[in-house]
């Protein structure tokens, strides 16, 4: 039975290829899935720092051929530097980072895919509900405009204006424009 290991912390700008190379030195890797951060986070980070936008991974899952391989990798690497054992250990960009691995003995690869599917379905449901609410709100607003409720509220005095004040305001605006023209001449 294959063993699955969860990678809790992934260094920035790490690609699946480099992570696979680091792990395959200890045990053969069947599958690797890295969960990317949400897109608006990467866009905001790029705008804030002024640097280019790149994909940062939040966490990941690795599938090994057997459960023993997964257990061995967790025991051997957990808490050690990622660059340990590399040829140029001190110059590696992974020297500051440590492996944070968790062995998941009861998890199957299907569960990981199911989690992604459920997440996308809930997002779609939320978006659909918001769109329905917006269309309903827009329909009510258009109905109010069609009935002329906006103008009738001003004339009824709901906002503090009577019809006489509304007419006087209109006259003052017209007089002001004539006075300004006379002042120019």
LUMLUM-153109 format. One record per residue (C-alpha): residue number from 1; x, y, z. Coordinates in steps of 0.05 Angstrom, whole numbers, plus 5000, padded with zeros to 4 digits. Example, Ala and Ser with C-alpha at 12.3 -4.5 7.8 and 13.67 -1.06 7.14 Angstrom:
pos|xx|yy|zz
1|5246|4910|5156
2|5273|4979|5143
//
This chain:
pos|xx|yy|zz
1|5000|5000|5000
2|5029|5068|4981
3|5047|5117|5036
4|5030|5191|5035
5|5070|5247|5068
6|5045|5318|5077
7|5095|5374|5068
8|5072|5430|5115
9|5120|5485|5096
10|5147|5497|5025
11|5200|5550|5013
12|5183|5607|4965
13|5199|5597|4891
14|5205|5522|4900
15|5179|5483|4840
16|5151|5413|4841
17|5211|5390|4801
18|5262|5414|4852
19|5222|5384|4910
20|5217|5318|4874
21|5293|5318|4863
22|5305|5331|4937
23|5259|5276|4959
24|5280|5223|4908
25|5349|5221|4938
26|5318|5186|4998
27|5261|5144|4968
28|5226|5137|4901
29|5168|5186|4891
30|5105|5163|4855
31|5064|5226|4856
32|5072|5297|4881
33|5018|5350|4890
34|5033|5421|4914
35|4974|5465|4933
36|4984|5536|4905
37|4963|5597|4944
38|4903|5636|4921
39|4915|5680|4861
40|4895|5745|4894
41|4949|5734|4947
42|5003|5728|4895
43|4978|5790|4858
44|4976|5831|4922
45|5046|5808|4941
46|5072|5827|4872
47|5041|5896|4877
48|5067|5906|4948
49|5139|5885|4935
50|5144|5911|4864
51|5174|5845|4841
52|5144|5796|4791
53|5087|5750|4806
54|5104|5678|4820
55|5068|5617|4846
56|5078|5604|4919
57|5056|5536|4946
58|5022|5531|5013
59|5030|5457|5027
60|5037|5392|4989
61|5029|5317|4988
62|5078|5264|4965
63|5062|5191|4950
64|5115|5138|4960
65|5111|5066|4936
66|5103|5036|5006
67|5084|5059|5074
68|5153|5041|5099
69|5185|5089|5050
70|5140|5145|5074
71|5154|5131|5147
72|5229|5128|5134
73|5229|5195|5097
74|5191|5229|5153
75|5238|5202|5207
76|5301|5217|5167
77|5284|5287|5142
78|5236|5319|5192
79|5269|5378|5226
80|5333|5375|5184
81|5357|5429|5136
82|5331|5420|5065
83|5401|5429|5038
84|5432|5375|5082
85|5473|5328|5040
86|5475|5371|4978
87|5541|5383|4944
88|5541|5458|4956
89|5504|5456|5022
90|5522|5526|5046
91|5508|5560|4980
92|5441|5526|4969
93|5380|5570|4974
94|5348|5518|5019
95|5398|5527|5076
96|5350|5570|5117
97|5291|5522|5111
98|5277|5458|5148
99|5235|5398|5127
100|5167|5397|5161
101|5136|5330|5143
102|5077|5291|5170
103|5064|5218|5154
104|4991|5207|5137
105|4980|5131|5146
106|4904|5131|5137
107|4901|5179|5078
108|4893|5157|5006
109|4910|5196|4943
110|4836|5196|4925
111|4822|5237|4988
112|4868|5293|4964
113|4833|5297|4897
114|4765|5295|4931
115|4785|5354|4975
116|4802|5395|4913
117|4736|5376|4879
118|4696|5394|4941
119|4731|5461|4947
120|4717|5480|4874
121|4643|5459|4882
122|4634|5502|4944
123|4666|5561|4908
124|4618|5552|4849
125|4558|5548|4896
126|4579|5612|4932
127|4588|5649|4866
128|4521|5623|4840
129|4485|5647|4904
130|4517|5715|4900
131|4497|5723|4826
132|4425|5704|4842
133|4423|5755|4898
134|4451|5810|4853
135|4402|5796|4797
136|4344|5798|4847
137|4369|5864|4876
138|4378|5893|4806
139|4308|5872|4786
140|4278|5906|4847
141|4318|5969|4833
142|4296|5971|4760
143|4224|5960|4782
144|4229|6020|4829
145|4258|6063|4774
146|4203|6041|4726
147|4149|6060|4776
148|4181|6128|4788
149|4191|6120|4862
150|4256|6159|4863
151|4223|6224|4839
152|4160|6215|4880
153|4201|6209|4944
154|4233|6277|4931
155|4165|6309|4920
156|4133|6274|4979
157|4184|6304|5026
158|4214|6238|5051
159|4283|6267|5045
160|4261|6334|5074
161|4242|6371|5010
162|4172|6393|4993
163|4150|6408|4922
164|4153|6483|4936
165|4225|6479|4960
166|4243|6437|4899
167|4214|6491|4852
168|4248|6548|4890
169|4315|6512|4886
170|4305|6505|4811
171|4290|6580|4805
172|4352|6600|4846
173|4396|6559|4801
174|4367|6593|4739
175|4375|6663|4770
176|4447|6648|4790
177|4465|6632|4719
178|4435|6697|4693
179|4470|6738|4747
180|4536|6707|4730
181|4527|6725|4657
182|4509|6798|4675
183|4571|6803|4719
184|4615|6784|4660
185|4588|6839|4615
//
